Amino acid sequence: MRYEEELIDEVREKNDIVDVISSYVSLKKRGSTYMGLCPFHNEKTPSFSVSRDKQMYYCFGCGQGGNVFTFLMEYNRLSFVEALQELAKRAGVELPEREQTAEERKNADARATLKEMNKQAAVYFHYLLKSPRGKNAMEYLKNRGVSDEMINHFGLGFADIYRDDLYRYLKKKGFSDYQMKESALVTIDSVKGSYDKFFNRVMFPIMDPNQRVIGFGGRVMGDGEPKYLNSKETILFDKGRNLYGLNYAKRSRNSTIILCEGYMDVISLHQAGFTNAVAPLGTAFTPQQAMLLKRYADEVILSFDSDGAGIKAALRALPILRENGLKGRVLSMIPYKDPDELIKAEGARGYEERIAKAESGRMFELLILYRQYDQKDPESRTEFIHAVAKNLARITEPLERQTYLTAAANRFMIRKDDLENLVNRYGMGYQFEKANEQYKKIPETEEKRQQSQKKKKNEPQRLLLTFLAERPEMYPYVRPHITPDDFLEPLYHSVAMMLFSQLEGGEKLDLAGIVSRFADGEEQKEIAAIFNTHLKFGLSPEDEDKALSDIVRKVKLASIEEEMVHTEDIVRWQELLSKKNKIQKFSINRSENGIK
């Protein structure tokens, strides 16, 4: 049993795609669409388009596209049923009980099993920490100043020194070798045997925003390597899309989030009362993490270590924050190494004062540049001024650029007119560079060449679908000559069947509904691309008529020629030849009220 299509459509129609995606991606209205940075690939220039009219999204950079269901499935790694249930709950639509398909049951069972296994592992690690076997780990935490309250609050634990300790525990709990292998908590090897991923480590359960354990981080006891180890990615866990401590930070109701480097920094800050602190999971800060933060905050304070690595991490994070609509400021830790040292030396009040004095992200970047040049050497000083101008030239908002230009000129004692001239010069260069990005080509592989040939062959079919989706009023001119059977590409034929049915009924087009009828993700992307392409043939109706006539001729000719190749009926072949000659003369001319 499946959910009825009418119910699926009801849920989709009650969840405006712009409203839903805006809670994940920063969107700005541009004409009739909304644009933002794509959450599915790294980019600096927005190419992610969301249409309220079509109730669809499409990225012109990576090709990801679909409707509101597709977005939640891709972004949150959900099955269709899970996405439907989440959106139904959001819209207040009650879903009837239903039987799951075998595939749905399999996927749901796998996720439920992994959640339960992570929960059991977290409970066991916490138990070990408080047992005599966890004595050394507990001493380590106490020496770091972690209170019992924080140990319990974050569910800290200990992975024992025995390499198969967790394996044996989970085995007793009834989990199979296959399930443990899929969890990434245990390695199952027919030669080396079964052994734990984590052993002799202080354990940090990683939770999603809904308080579910999705993975673990472990800090080795002693001098082993690596010092910190994180879970491998699973169906629940994606390092680049989660943040340690966010499950608590989101409750702080603070419009500012403190971003630090590691687990212990987060725990130390929460213990000092800064419950809005989070940290990445052993990787560099990602755009997906920035978009996650955007759901809970407007500003991010970077509280990274004061060493070279911390400075580099801040310089990498600041552009990502800006590109995702977040203000970024940088807190100075000097002369201390990290938040833990600073708080122990100056207390919570001292840290609060540092937050108040945190530099804006752009000014921090300029201060780092200042330290990299010898300001007493004329040549080096000139290079520094050029570096400042290049940085400021990348600011696209005129008022913001002018504000920083004035501030930089005053702070670094640069003649404002000289700096402004350089900024304008470099700004023009960046605009030219941006305009020419579209012409950069990647060497074509054989596979790409074949795909390109196939795409070129099917392009008229694709264009006709796009044209009719954009200009449904042109359907009456096409209908007498083209049917869905003229679309030879199987996917396009299926789309044409649904689109022509809607056009024939004279109803408002439901393009997002067509996408919903396809279960395959790649097919959804292709259909989204068809419906999100904008055709521009010129302003005159005559130009549009000529363009559409040409497309119709190509589609029909390809259909006729395909049948001619495969028919052995000479009478039918002659009929097709006559149709071919006739369609070659086909043209639409609305100014003369019809078709020639």
PADRENMAR-819903 format. One record per residue: residue in three letters; x, y, z of N, C-alpha, C in turn. Coordinates in steps of 0.02 Angstrom, whole numbers, plus 50000, padded with zeros to 5 digits. Atoms other than C-alpha are relative to their C-alpha. Last residue first. Layout:
ALAXYZXYZXYZ;...
This chain:
LYS499945001050072500405137947886500184992849985;ILE499415004050020499755138548062500004999549924;GLY499985007250009498585150648146500654997249976;ASN500505004149965497935167948169500044992549983;GLU500495001850051498975177248039499504995050027;SER500244993650028499965186248174499494998849946;ARG500574997549962500075169548264499725006549972;ASN500014992850013501165162148129499385002950035;ILE500514996549960501695144348168500055007449985;SER499804994049964502665134848035499405003050035;PHE500404997749943502635117647955500285006550030;LYS500274993550018503445115547784499615003250058;GLN499434995750016504565101247841499785007149981;ILE499784996849937503015093647922500595004649987;LYS500484995049976502235090447751500265003850061;ASN499984994350046503725081647673499555005750025;LYS499354996849993503885070447825500055006249956;LYS500024996149938502035066647828500655003950009;SER500444994350014502155061047645499955004650061;LEU499624995550043503645050147686499595006249984;LEU499524996449958502685042747832500415004949959;GLU500384995249960501235038147719500475004350042;GLN500184994550045502465030247596499605005450037;TRP499384996250013503225019747735499855006049956;ARG499894995749942501485014347792500615004449989;VAL500534994950001501125008047617500105004950058;ILE499854995050051502814999447608499475005549997;ASP500624999150038502534990347773500115005749950;GLU499905004050061504254985147836499405000449954;THR500595002950032504324998647969500184996149938;HIS500215006449972505855000948080499384997049967;VAL499445004849996506825014547990499754993150020;MET499835002150068505245023847941500554994849999;GLU500495005050021504675024148124500164997549929;GLU499915006049959506285032748179499514994549979;GLU499425003750026506175044748032500134993750040;ILE500195003150064504405050048084500584995749973;SER500495005249986504895053148265499814996249936;ALA499645005449968506465062748217499544994150014;LEU499595003250051505445073248095500384994150030;LYS500435004150043504135076848228500414996349948;VAL500275005549960505395082848357499604995249956;LYS499465004749983506375093148231499754994050039;ARG499785003650060504825101248156500534994750017;VAL500525004950018504125105548327500214996049940;ILE499985005449951505765113848378499504994549983;ASP499405003950013505855124148218500054994150047;SER500105003750063504065129948235500594995449986;LEU500435005749984504385134848417499884995749938;ALA499635004749957505865145648366499584993850016;LYS499495003450041504955153748221500374994750041;ASP500355004450047503415157748326500514996049959;GLU500235005849963504505164848465499664994949954;ASP499415004049983505405176248343499804993650038;GLU499765003350061503745182048271500604995650014;PRO500375006350008503065185548445500234996249938;SER500565000050046504445198648464499654993249997;LEU500594996849973505505200448620499394999349954;GLY500094993250025506875188248581499345002750025;PHE499914999850072507115169648591499975007149973;LYS500044993050021507415168148777500145000349925;LEU499864999050071507055150948849499905007349981;HIS500374994250025507185149049038500215001349928;THR499644996650053507655131749099499585005849974;ASN499694994049973506835127249264500445003649949;PHE500514995149980505575114649197500305006550028;ILE500454998350056506835104449100499545005850018;ALA499604995950047508145105149239499575002249941;ALA499944993349970506845099249366500395004649953;ILE500654996650011506445084749250500025007150028;GLU500064998550072508285079749243499355003749986;LYS499544994650017508495081249431499915002149927;GLN500284993949972506935070749462500445006049983;GLU500544998050044507605057449343499685006550025;GLU499694997250061509225056749440499475002449951;GLY499714993449987508285054749605500285003249938;ASP499274999950009507215040049544500275007250006;ALA499665002049938505465039949619500765000749994;PHE499395003850015504565049549482500394998650064;ARG500205006550028502755055049505500614995649984;SER500175004749947503295068949623499844993149973;VAL499385002449970504155078149479499854994650052;ILE499705004750048502485079349390500644997050028;GLY500375006349995501715087049545500264994849952;ALA499725003549942503075100349548499654993350010;LEU499365003050020502535105049371500324996250057;ASP499725002249937500715107949420500654996349985;LEU499495005250002500105117949272500274998650069;LYS499364996949984498495127549299500534994650005;GLU499904998349929497105117949214500675003550010;GLY500044992849992496645118449029500115002350072;GLY500544998449954496285099949032499925007450013;GLU500635001650032497325097148877499415001950044;LEU500134994850050498795106148956499324998949966;GLN500164993849964498735094949110499815005549950;SER500645001249966498645079149003499785006350037;PHE500534999150051500015086048889499314999050032;LEU500054992950017501155088149042499445001249950;MET500314996349944500805070749108499905007349982;MET500675002849986501095061348944499665004150054;ALA500464997350049502545073048899499294997550012;VAL500154993149981503445068749060499495003049953;SER500405000249938503315050149022499805007050022;HIS500665002650018503915052748843499544999950061;TYR500364994450028505355063648905499304997949979;LEU500164995449946505935049449017499585005849974;PRO500515002649954505805036648877499805004850056;GLU499645001249937506755047448748499484997850052;LEU499675006550004505735045448588500404998250062;PHE499424999249957504515059748618500334993250008;ASP499464997350041503355058248468500635001350041;ASP499635005450033502255046548569500565002449956;PRO499475002749957501795061148683500414994549967;THR500295003949945500855068648534500564997650045;ILE499565003749956501375082448413499604996350054;HIS499425002850036500505089648261500454995550042;PRO500195003950059498745094648311500574996149967;ARG500405006049989499315099248488499824996149937;VAL499585006050004500695111548442499594993749999;TYR499664999850065499685127248401500424993649989;PRO500485001250054498455123548544500325000049930;TYR500185007150009499955121648663499504998949943;MET499795002150067500605139348638499804992849985;GLU500484997450049499605146048787500184998149928;PRO500545004750013500645134348896499495002449949;ARG500504996450040502155145848876499424995249983;GLU499944992849991503435140849008499445003949966;ALA500064998749928502945122549024500035007550014;LEU500705000849981502615121648837499895001250074;PHE500394994750032504335128748796499274999750024;THR499854993749965505235117548920499555005649974;LEU500305000649934504385102048850500105006450040;LEU500724999550009504825107648674499634999450067;LEU500194993050010506615111048725499255000949992;ARG499924996549936506845093448795499765007349993;GLN500545002649956506165085348638500015003850066;PRO500654997350021507275096648531499424997650043;GLU500114993049980508805092448640499335002849975;ASN500654999449967508665073548620499815007250017;LYS500515003550040510055072048490499305001150030;LYS500114996050060511125085148577499444997049958;LYS500374994149980510935076148744499835004449940;LYS500685002149985511435059648665499575006150018;GLN500325001750064512975067748586499264998050011;SER500124993850035513445076048752499644998849934;GLN500574996849967513245059748846499815006449963;GLN500595003950019514395051448719499365003050031;ARG500144998750071515675065348738499384996349978;LYS500324993450006515555064748928499825001549928;GLU500675000749971515915046048924499625006649994;GLU500395003750049517385048848807499274999350024;THR499845007250001518075062248924499564996749947;GLU500575004650006517965080948887500244992849997;PRO499895004950054519335092448953499454994750000;ILE499665005949973518545105449070500094995149943;LYS500225006750019518105122248993500434994650032;LYS499485004749981518175139849062499764993049986;TYR499655002350060516965150648962500564995050016;GLN500425004650038515695152649103500364997149939;GLU499985006649970517035160049216499624994949958;ASN499685004850045517215174649096500044993050029;ALA500375000550063515965186249180500284994749954;LYS500635003449987516735182649350499604999049936;GLU499845007149986518475187249290499374995950010;PHE499825003050064517815203449213500144992550008;GLN500615000550039516925207849376500144996749932;TYR500385005749974518505203749473499344999149961;GLY499675006250019519535215249363499624993850023;MET500155001150070518285229449382500324993549975;GLY500705001950005518415227749571499794998749928;TYR500045007249989520315227949561499284997549995;ARG499645003450054520275245249482499954992450007;ASN500414999750061518925251649599500334996349942;VAL500595004449989519885245749752499574999849937;LEU499785006950007521495253649686499414995150007;ASN499835001150071520655270449659500214992849988;GLU500625000650037519855269549832500134998749925;LEU500285006649987521525265949915499364999049958;ASP499575005050031522345280949833499704993050008;ASP500094999650073520875292249876500414994749964;LYS500635003050021520865286150057499915000149925;ARG500404994650031522705289650087499364996949970;ILE499955000150073523255274850194499585005849974;MET499684993750022523565276250382500164999849925;PHE499335001750025523165258050424500365006049970;ARG499645004549954521675261450536500724998849978;ASN499854996949936521035276750445500454995650043;ALA499564994250012521155269750269500205003350065;ALA499335002650014520445253050329500495005749988;ALA499725002849939518935261250410500714997749989;THR499854994449954518565272150257500354997450063;LEU499474996250032518685257250138500225005750046;TYR499365003349985517675246650258500595003849970;THR499894999749927516235258950253500674996950018;GLN499794993249984516365261350064500165000650075;ARG499324999050027516295242550034500285006950019;GLU499545003949958514805240550149500725001049977;LEU499954996549936513895254650059500484996450047;PRO499644993650003514265247349886500105003450068;GLU500494995049978513775229149922500355006850006;THR500454998150054514935218249816499515005550020;ILE500634998349968516415217049934499525002649947;ARG500465005850005517765208349831499345001350036;ALA500325000050066518655224949801499514994249993;LEU500594995749999518995226249988499624999949934;ASN500495002849953520165211249985499365004149999;LYS500275006150030521065216949828499464997050045;ALA500464998050053521285234449901499674993949967;VAL500604997449968522045227450061499485001749947;ALA500355005749972523275216949960499355002250034;HIS500325003550055523755232349857499604994050026;ILE500574995850020524075242050017499624996849942;PHE500545000649951525145227750082499395004049979;GLU500325006550011526175227049923499424999050048;THR500404999350061526525245649940499634993649986;ARG500584996049982527105243050120499535000949940;SER500465004449964528265229150064499355003650019;GLU500255004950048529065240549935499494995350033;PRO500464997050050529195255250056499704994949952;ASP499685000650065529945244750200499525002549945;LYS499474994950005529365250950369500354999949933;GLN500304993450011527685241650359500525005649994;ASP499564995449963528565224950339499765007149984;TYR499574995550039527115214150278500415004550047;GLN499605003950048526255198750350500485004349960;ARG499445003449966525645207450507500464996449951;TYR499554994949974524565219550406500624996850032;LEU499584997650055523795205150310500525004950025;ILE499545005550014523205197450474500465002049942;LEU499495000049948522465214350520500514994449990;LEU499534994650016521565215050352500565000550052;GLU499625002050059520755198050380500535005349983;PHE499535005149978520225203250555500444997849942;MET499454996449970519445219050482500534995150026;ARG499624996750052518375208450365500615003750030;GLY499635004850042517815196750503500445003449949;SER500405002250057517335210550624500434995649955;GLU499934996450063518475210650775499504997549948;ALA499825004250059517905203950943500005004249936;LYS499464996750038517895217351080500194996149937;ALA500204993150015516215212551157500515003549955;ILE500535000450050516675194051146499805007149978;ARG499685001550064518305197651237499494999649944;GLU499704993750023517335206051377500354999049933;GLU500554995750022516255190451395500275006649972;TYR500185002550066517825179851405499445004249970;GLY499474998250046518465190551548499844997849929;ARG500064992850012516805189151637500535002349950;ALA500534998850048516805170251618499945007449982;GLY500695001349980518475168951706499505001649946;GLU500374993749993520115177451664499274999150020;ALA499594994349980521405163551682499595006250015;LYS499675001649937520325147951682500405005950026;ILE500504999949947519215155851550500304998450068;LEU500214993149989520695159851437499515000450059;GLU499474996349965521465142651455499775007050017;ASP499935003149934519835133851409500525003750041;PRO500514997549954519485145951266500084997350071;ASP500685001950019521145141651181499505002650051;LYS500035004450058523005146051178499294998849976;TYR500185006949983523085161151291499914995849936;PRO499415004450007524045177251258499854992650013;ILE499324998349978523045180551149499975003250070;MET499845004349943521305172951128500675001850033;SER499285000849988520615186551014500134996050064;LEU499814998649931518805183850964500754998850009;VAL499455004349975518425184650779500215002450069;ARG499514996149962516785191150709500504995250030;GLY499475003549964515685183950572500465004950036;LYS499464995549979514005190250510500524995950038;LEU499864999449929513005176450426500555005150013;GLY500424994949968512185177050255500105000850074;ASN500635003049978512875160650186499585004850043;GLU500365002650059514255168350081499324997050019;ARG500264994450040514815178550231499564997549943;LEU500544996749962514975163250343499685005649959;ILE500575004750000515965153850211499415003050037;PRO500364999450064517095168950185499394995449996;LEU500334993550009517475169250373499655000849932;ALA500705000049980517815150650394499645006549984;ARG500405004350045519425149350294499265000650016;LEU499984996950067520235164450380499614995849949;ALA500444994149999519675157650549499975003249931;ALA500695002549997520455140650514499505005749999;LYS500185002450066522065149050458499284997549998;ILE500084994050043522135158950621499794997849930;GLY500634996749982521825143150722499865006049957;ALA500545004150026523205133850630499325003150015;GLY500064999150072524415148150662499434996049969;ASP499415001950039524095147950849499875000949925;SER499624994150020522765158050943500624998349958;ASP499354999649965521525143650950500415005949971;PHE499525005250017519805147250876500655001150039;SER499585000449940518395157350954500504994449991;LEU499495005150007517485163050797500475000250060;ILE499364997849971515935172850847500504994249993;VAL499575005349974514475169050730500655003150026;GLU499304998249994513035181050695500384994250031;ASP499854995050051511245179150634500755001649998;ALA499634993949982510835163150728500095004749941;TYR500054998449929509765147350735500325006750019;ARG500685001549975509345142250557499915002450072;LYS500444994650021510915151050494499294998950024;LEU499974994649950511945138850597499515005649983;LEU500325002749940511395124550483499985005350055;MET500734999850013511815134850330499614997350060;ALA500204992949997513555137750401499255000649990;GLN500034998349929513745119050434499795007350009;GLN500605003349973513285115550252499935001550075;PRO500604996050016514545128650195499374996950029;THR500285000950067515905118750288499415004749987;PHE500684997450000517085121950435499735000049929;ALA500054992850010518655111250418499265001949998;THR499874997950069518495093650487499985007649997;GLY499355002550023518615085750659500165001749929;LEU499875006949979516775087650696500644997349970;PRO500025004950055516475106450690500234993150026;ALA499365001350034516185115350857499904995349942;VAL500005006150040514745123350953500694999149969;ALA499375002050033514525136551089499924993449963;ASN500104999250072512825144551131500634998149961;THR500335006050026512845137951310499845000549926;PHE500084998150070514125150951365499714994049962;GLY500634996650011513855148151551499885002249929;ALA499934993149978515625143751604499385004149987;GLN499925000249928515215125151592500065007050029;HIS500665001449971514555128051417500045000050076;LEU500414994050008516205136251370499304998950030;SER499744994849955517255122051442499575006249997;ILE500185001949932516175108851356500225005350050;VAL500734999449992516295117551188499804998650072;ASP500174992850002518175119751201499265001150013;MET499844997349934518355101551253499885007550005;TYR500475002249949517445095651097500135003350068;GLY500075006949981518475105650975499514998650056;GLU499685005150040518805121050871499834992850020;CYS499315001449979517645134950924500254993749965;LEU499715005850035516095142950850500724999150022;ILE499275000149993515115154250967500264993749967;ILE499715006649985513335156950905500755000850006;THR499295000950015512435173650914500234993050020;SER499934998950072510545176050905500734999649977;ASN499534994550011510425168151077500105000849925;ARG500394994350023508905157551117500435006249991;SER499774994149963510055145851213499615006349983;ARG500484998349947509055130751154500185006550035;LYS500614997450032509985129650987499485002050053;ALA499924993050019511615128351085499365002949970;TYR500104995749942511075112151169500015007449981;ASN500615002349968510815101051016499845004150062;LEU500564996250028512145111650929499334998050033;GLY500294995349952513475104851047499405003849974;TYR500015002449931514535096650912499725005550045;LEU499554996249957514045102350738499944997450072;ASN500194999949929513255092550596500535003950039;ARG500674997149993513245093850406499765000150073;GLY500044993250028515075091150363499335003450010;LYS499584995249962515285076350478499905007149977;ASP499624996550051513815066750402500395005650035;PHE499484995449980513045053850518500385002849940;LEU500224995049952511385044750504500505005850007;ILE500654997450024511605033950348499735005450047;THR500505005250006513425032350401499365003049972;GLU500674997950019515005042950397499544994049990;LYS500064999550072516495036450493499285001949983;SER500355005350036516525040350677500045001149925;ASN500734999350007517815052850737499714993949964;LEU500265004450052519595050850804499245000749999;TYR500735000250001520595063450905499774995849940;LYS500204997549935522425061150951499244999950006;PRO500074992849996522735050350799499745002250068;GLU500224996150058523855043350860499444996349964;GLY500185003450063524325037151032499785004949946;ASP499684996750057525195047851165499844996749933;GLY499285001050011524135043851317500235003549936;MET499664999449936522255041651321500744998649989;VAL499585005549977521565044651146500305001550069;ARG499354997149986520155057151124500444994650032;GLY499615003149946518615049451041500695003150007;GLY499324997850005517215057150940500384997050058;PHE499564999149941515585048150917500665003249979;GLY499305001950009514085046750800500405001450063;ILE499905001950071512215049550775500724997849987;VAL499295001450010511615050450956500104997449929;ARG499865007050015509875058050950500744999149987;GLN499765003749942509565074551040500134992649987;ASN500565003049965508495082350903500204995250056;PRO500394994949965509855094350845499404997250039;ASP500314995550048510945079150806499585005150037;MET500735000250007512035071750941499765004849946;ILE500214994550044513875067350946499254999349988;PRO500575001450044514385056551094499815006249960;PHE500454994450005516115061451158499424998249953;MET500504999950053517175046851215499525005950006;VAL500564996449971518805047051312499505001249943;ARG500134993050016519855034151223499455002850044;ASN499564996049958520685017351259499935007549983;PHE499785003449939519725009151116500525004450034;PHE499764995949944518685016050973500224995550058;LYS499684994250030518465007250804500315004350055;ASP500334993549992518154991050894500375005549963;TYR499694995649951518784974150831499675006949998;SER500424994249987518124958850743500315004450053;GLY500505000649947519354946350672499615006450008;LYS499764997149938520954949750576499514999250058;VAL499315002149987520564937750433500235002550069;SER499965007449998518674938150416500704997550016;ASP499495002350048518644956550462500084992550007;ILE500085007350006517174965150546500464997649945;THR499745002650063517644982650601499944992450001;VAL499615006249997516544989650739500234998249930;LEU499725000449932515765006650773500484994150006;ALA499334997149999515515010150587500305000250070;SER500014994449952513655006350612500665003850001;GLU500344994250030513574995850452500025006150046;LYS499564997550054514874983850526499705006249968;MET499454996449968513854982350686500485002849947;GLN500254993749972512294977950588500565004150031;TYR500154995650057513214964750485499775006850026;ASP499374997450027513984957050641499875004949943;SER499635004650043512254955450718500655003249976;PHE499844997250065511584965450866500434995249960;GLY500385002950055510794955451006500135002949932;LYS500624996350006511324965251160499584997849940;LYS500445002249946512634952051196499325003449997;LYS500195006850019513414955851027499514997250052;LEU500554999350047513404974351072499744993149977;TYR500584997249965514454970751227499395000449953;ARG500295005349958515644959051135499385002550036;TYR500275005350043515944971950999499664994750041;LEU500664997850022516144985851128499684994749956;ASP500454999349942517564976351213499305002149978;ASP500655002750021518424970251055499485000750055;ARG500184998150068520024980551063499334997349976;TYR500065006250039520194979851251499715001549932;ILE499365001550033520804996451322499954993849956;ASP499505003849962519045002151362500614998349958;ALA499945006350037518075015851271500594996250030;PHE499335002950008517645029351399499954993549961;GLY499885007049984516155040851416500714997849990;LEU499325002150015515465058451410500114992850023;GLY499985007350006513565060151411500694997349985;PHE499785001950067513635078851374500074992549990;HIS500364995950049512595083751525500184997949929;ASN500665002950010513265069451632499625003649944;ILE499905006950021515075074451612499334996749986;MET499864999950072514545092651620500124993049973;GLU500604997850035513725090251791500104999949924;ASP500455005850005515185080051854499385001849960;SER500405001749942516295095051816499584993849989;VAL500695001650019517645096051684499614997650061;GLY500494995649967519205104751751499284998849982;ARG500184994750048520445097151629499475004750029;ASN499414995750006521195087551775499885005649949;LYS499974995949939519445080851810500605004849997;LEU500534994950004519285074951629500025004650061;TYR499834995350055520975066051635499495005649997;GLU499484995649974520575058451805500205005149947;MET500334995349955518955051451733500515004950029;ALA500384995350041519905043751589499655005250043;ASN499524995550033521165035851707499645005349957;LYS499674995649952519785028651819500475005049967;GLY499934993450030518715021851678500375004950043;ARG499625000750063518945003451723500115006949967;PRO499285000249987518415007451902500424999749936;SER499805006249968516685012051833500755000350016;LYS500144999449928516085029751798500184993750039;LEU499644994249972516895030351627499915000450075;LEU499295001749990516305012651590500395005850031;TYR499955004749943514475017351619500744998450015;HIS500124995849940514625032251502500074995850063;PHE499404995949990515385021151367499945004250063;TYR499475004449976513955008651390500655003950012;VAL500165001949931512595021851378500574995850029;ALA499914994049958513395029151222499884998450073;ALA499274998949994513555011851143500145006050045;GLN499735005249955511725008051180500745000950010;LYS500244998549933511175024551101500294995050051;ASN499634994149977512265021850948499805001750072;MET499315002349987511535004250930500435005850026;GLU500005003849937509755010750948500704997850018;LYS500154995349945510005024150815500044996450068;LEU499394996049989510855011350701499895005150057;THR499485004249969509424999150720500625004050017;ALA500215001149931508115012550685500524995850038;ARG499924993849963509045018050529499834999250074;ALA499284998749996509225000250464500135006450040;ASP499715004549949507414996150506500745001450009;ALA500224997649934506805011450410500304995850056;ASN499644993749984507865006750259499825002650069;LYS499295001449994507254988650257500395006350021;ARG499905003449936505464993450290500734998650013;GLU500094995049947505515005950148500114996950069;GLU499414995750001506244992850030499965005350055;ALA499445003849974504914980050078500635004350004;THR499745004750049503544992850052500604996450032;GLN499404997950037502775000550207500174994749947;GLU499495005250001500994997150259500595002549959;ARG499905003550063499985012650296500524994550008;GLU499545005549992499235021950441500074996349934;PRO500285006449977498365037550383500554994950010;LEU499895005550046499305054150374499704993650027;GLU499975006549967498615069150466500074994549948;VAL500395005050038499045085750385500094993350034;GLY500585002149961499605099450505499544995249963;ALA500604997050028500745107650377499374998250039;ARG499914992850005502365104450472499365003549978;LYS500014997449931501785086950522500065007649998;ALA500695000749978501395083050340499935002850071;LEU500384994450029503095089950291499274999850019;GLU499764993849971504005078350411499605006049974;GLN500244999649931502925063350362500215006650033;LEU500734998950001503215066250177499735000950070;ALA500094993050022505095068050203499255001750000;GLU499784995849944505115051750304499915007449983;VAL500525000449948504075043050169500185004450060;PHE500584996150021505245049050032499475000150055;SER500385003650051506755042850127499415004349980;LEU500615003349980507795055750218499734995749943;ARG499905007250010509585061250198499404995950024;ASN500015003349934509235078450272500104992549996;TYR499654996049950509735088650118500054996350067;GLU499294999050016509325076049981500375003450058;MET499695006550008507675069650050500765000749990;LEU499915002949934507165086850111500354993349997;PHE499524996049962507495094449940500124996950069;THR499325001550022506645080449844500515003650043;PHE499835006649975505055082349945500734998449984;VAL499864999349928505005101249914500174993250031;ASN500514996449963505185098749726500165000050074;GLY500595003949984506645094249615499495004250035;GLY500644996750006508395099749571499434995450019;GLN500485002649951510245096449582499345003749992;GLY500545003850030511125101049419499514996950049;CYS499885007349993512795105949495499434995849973;GLY499305001849994512945124349445500114992550001;PHE499704999750066511235128749377500744998350001;CYS499344996849998510475122849540500314999749931;TYR499515002750047508605119549531500665003850007;TYR499344997049993507145121749648500464996849948;MET499435004250014505295118749620500645003850013;GLN499905004149940503615125549674500564994949989;LYS499955007050020503335131749496500054995250058;ASP500525001550050502675148849546500014992549982;ARG500645000649964503725149649705499454998149951;SER500574996650031505305146049607499364998750040;VAL500625002749973506935142149696499425004049972;SER500624996350014508595144649608499404996450029;PHE500545004249975510325139249669499355004049996;SER500285002950060511665147749563499414995550017;PRO500635003749996512325159749694499754997449933;THR500524996050034514145164449664499354996150000;LYS499954993249975515425157649787499475004649970;GLU499994994850051515085139149765500035006950034;ASN499684993849979515305122949861500005005049942;HIS499304999650022514055109449816500275006850020;PHE499775006650021512375102949880500705000149968;PRO499805003949942511825117849984500304993249982;CYS500245006950002511845129249831500234996050061;LEU499445004450011512115147449873499774992850006;GLY499575000949942510515157349855500594995649981;MET499345002850013509245163749730500404999450065;TYR499594998749942507365166649739500674996449988;THR499715005849965506315167949582500405002350061;SER500545004449979505115180449501500264993950039;GLY500545000750049506405194249491499444995750028;ARG499714997250061507815190649610499504999049944;LYS500464999650057507225187549787500365003449942;LYS500164993150015508625182749906499585000249936;LEU500244998450067508785165749988499865007549992;SER500144992850003509835160250138499825001949928;VAL499564996350045509695141250140499795007450000;TYR499365003450008508995129250270500515004249962;SER499775001949933507455137950341500664996349998;SER499724994249965507265146850174500234998450071;ILE499284999750015507035129750092500325005950035;VAL499645005949974505365127150179500755000749989;ASP500004999849926504675144650152500404994350029;VAL499574994449980505195144949969500055000350076;ILE499295002050006504465127549940500485005550021;ASP499694995750051502755132150007500754998849998;ASN499334998349978502165117250109500345004049944;LYS500044996349937500285115450095500685001850028;GLU500314993450012500375110749910499965004250063;ARG499544995950038501605096549947499725007149991;VAL499434998349956500535089250085500475004749963;GLU500254995449948498975090049975500575002250045;ASP500064993350029499915082449827499765005050051;ILE499314997650011500445067549933499985007149972;LEU499754998149934498645065549991500705002849995;GLU500364994049979497985065749812500265002650067;GLU499684994350033499345053349759499665006650021;GLU500364997750060498675040949886500345006249972;TYR500434994349986499975034450009499685002249934;ARG499664993650002500605017449955499525005550021;MET500424993950000500005000050000500445006350000;
